[in-house]
């Protein structure tokens, strides 16, 4: 039994070293982003022309209460593209994650309530991003480090002109 415990401890230590937080958050960003980006791309043709089929789906299968189908089609398509790109870049990651979590909730409650295992897996990718942000391999990290630097005064600017 001691051998099994020792093997388990060594395996978990190895996993902890091989799977740093930045990598886990990067995989979550890319995975969740890909799911929603590909869904958004399926709603358009060309660069960004929403298809008639998309409008038809939002009028029938995806009909939401209180939201006109035309508006819902635009909102969903734009959101899937925009929030996915934020995740890919790791820029305003928490905003992208909360936006896609909101979409997931709407889909679960109003469109496909029986697809909760799929929606739970999406939430499983998005919740760590909401809690921890984009990780150290993200534009968020670079932006916050840059903003946190103490202001450096250029020696030429701090001396009066003669």
N, C-alpha and C positions, 0 to 999 in steps of 0.2 A: 504494500500500500504506500509506503514511503517513497518508493521508486516512482509510482504513478503521480504522486503529488509533486515530486521534484521535476519530473518530465513536464507536467502541466505548468509549473512555475517558469521553467526555462522557455517553454513555448510562448507563454504570454509575455515574458520579457523580450523575446525576439520579435514578436508581433508589435510590441510597443515601440521598439527601436526602428523597425522596418516601415511602420505606418504612422508617421508623425501627423500631428493635427493639420498642418498645412496641406498635406496630401489628401487626407480624408475630406477636408472642406473643398479642395479643388475638384475631387471626384463628385462630390455632392452638387457643386455648382454646375459642372459640365453635364452631369446626368440629368438633373432637373431641368436645366436650360434646354437640353436636347429634346426632352419630351415635349415641352411646350412650344419650342421653336418649330419643330416638325409639324406639330398640330396647327400652328399658325400658317406655315407654308402650304399646308393642305387646303387652306381656305382661300388662297389667292392664286392668280396666274400672273405670269410675268413678274415684274418687280413688286407691284403691290396693288393689283386690281382684284378686288374681292369678287369671287365667282357668283353666278346666279344660284348655283347649288348651295352655296353657303347661306345666302339669304333665305332660300327655301327651307334649309335645315333649322334656322333660327325661327322661322315662322311655324314649323311643325314640331319636329323632334326635340329641339332645344328651347322651345317656347318658355319664357320666364314670366312670372307675374309682375305686373307694373312696369315692365320695360318693353318698349316697342321692339319688334324683331329686328328691324333695320338698324336701330341704335345698338342693340345687343351684339349684332354681327360685327359692326365696326369696333365696338369697345373690346370685345373678346379678341378679335384679330390683331388689333393694335397692341393690346396688353400682352398677348402671347409673344409677339415680336420684341416689344420694348423690354419687358421684364426679363426675358431670356437673354437678351443682349447684355443687360446689366449683370446677370449672373455670369455669363461667359467672361466678361471683362473683370468681374470682381469689383465693380464700381457701384456704390450705393447698394451693396449686396442685400442688406436687410430690407430695403425698400422693395427690391425685386422679389425677395422671398415672401414678404407679407402680401404683395400683390398676387403672386401665384398661389399662395395659400388661400387667399380670398376667393380666387377663381375656383380652386379645388373645392372649397366649401359650397359655393354656389352650384357647381356641377353635381356634387354629392347630394345636396338637399333637393334641388329642383329638376335635375336632368336624369342622372343615373344613380338613384339611391341604392340599388343592388350591387353597384360596383365598388363598394367600400373597401375591399382588399386592395384594389388598384389605387384608390385615392389615399389610403393609409400609407402605401409605399411612396407616393409622391410627397405626402406630409413628412415621412421619415427622412427624405432628402432635404426638405425645405426647413424643417424646424431647427436643425443644428445651425443652418445658415442664419436664421433669425436670431438665435441665441448667441452665436459666436462671431458672426460676420464672415467675410470672405477669406480670412486666413492671411498668413504672411506672404503668400504668393497671389496678391490681388492689388488692383489699383487703389482700393480703399486703404490698404496698409501703407502704400507709398504716399498717398495723399495725407493720411493722418500723421505719418512721420514728418513729412514736409511742413505741415501746419504746426506741429508741436515743437519744431526747432526754435530756439531762442532767436529773436531778431538780431541779425548781425549788422552792425553799422559799418558801412564802408568808411575807411579812414579819411577819404577825400571829402565825404559828405559831412563828417562830424567836425571838420575844421573849417573855421570861417574863411571866406574868400579874401584874398589880399588885393 
